[in-house]
Amino acid sequence: MDELLREIAAEKEQISQTLTALEEALNRQKRTIVELAAIATFLHNFYNGIENLLKRVLQFKKVSIPDS
């Protein structure tokens, strides 16, 4: 259980950093293709972070997760 809590804390920290970077990118006045690509990447990273949290909890609970 301690390992799960450490993994969750680390993932939450990564998600928090991603959301901070996303907010900074969204607040820019002028968005070039680079900023738009960064925004897309931050959204993707956020989604993956949430997905990773769910996977870890389900694995801990020994719930079968289909491969995708």
C-alpha positions as CSV (number, residue, x, y, z in Angstrom):
1,M,0.0,0.0,0.0
2,D,2.9,2.4,0.8
3,E,4.3,1.8,-2.7
4,L,0.9,2.7,-4.3
5,L,0.7,5.9,-2.2
6,R,4.1,6.9,-3.3
7,E,3.3,6.2,-7.0
8,I,0.1,8.2,-6.7
9,A,1.8,11.1,-5.0
10,A,4.5,11.2,-7.8
11,E,1.8,11.0,-10.5
12,K,-0.2,13.7,-8.9
13,E,2.9,15.9,-8.8
14,Q,3.5,15.3,-12.5
15,I,-0.2,16.2,-13.3
16,S,0.1,19.4,-11.2
17,Q,3.2,20.4,-13.1
18,T,1.5,19.7,-16.4
19,L,-1.5,21.8,-15.4
20,T,0.7,24.7,-14.4
21,A,2.5,24.6,-17.7
22,L,-0.8,24.3,-19.6
23,E,-2.1,27.3,-17.8
24,E,1.0,29.3,-18.7
25,A,0.6,28.3,-22.4
26,L,-3.1,29.2,-22.4
27,N,-2.4,32.6,-21.0
28,R,0.0,33.6,-23.8
29,Q,-1.4,36.5,-25.9
30,K,-0.1,35.2,-29.2
31,R,-0.1,31.4,-29.8
32,T,2.2,30.2,-32.6
33,I,2.2,26.6,-33.9
34,V,4.7,25.8,-31.2
35,E,2.4,27.0,-28.4
36,L,-0.5,25.2,-29.9
37,A,1.6,22.0,-30.1
38,A,2.6,22.5,-26.5
39,I,-1.0,22.9,-25.4
40,A,-1.9,19.7,-27.2
41,T,1.0,17.9,-25.5
42,F,0.0,19.2,-22.1
43,L,-3.5,18.0,-22.6
44,H,-2.3,14.6,-23.7
45,N,0.1,14.3,-20.7
46,F,-2.8,15.2,-18.3
47,Y,-5.0,12.5,-19.8
48,N,-2.2,10.0,-19.5
49,G,-1.5,11.0,-15.9
50,I,-5.1,10.4,-15.0
51,E,-5.1,7.1,-16.9
52,N,-2.0,6.0,-15.0
53,L,-3.6,6.8,-11.7
54,L,-6.6,4.7,-12.5
55,K,-4.5,1.8,-13.8
56,R,-2.4,1.8,-10.6
57,V,-5.4,1.7,-8.4
58,L,-7.1,-1.0,-10.4
59,Q,-3.9,-3.1,-10.4
60,F,-3.7,-2.7,-6.7
61,K,-7.3,-3.8,-6.3
62,K,-6.5,-6.8,-8.6
63,V,-9.0,-5.7,-11.2
64,S,-8.3,-7.1,-14.7
65,I,-7.3,-4.4,-17.2
66,P,-7.7,-5.2,-20.9
67,D,-4.7,-4.4,-23.1
68,S,-5.3,-1.5,-25.5
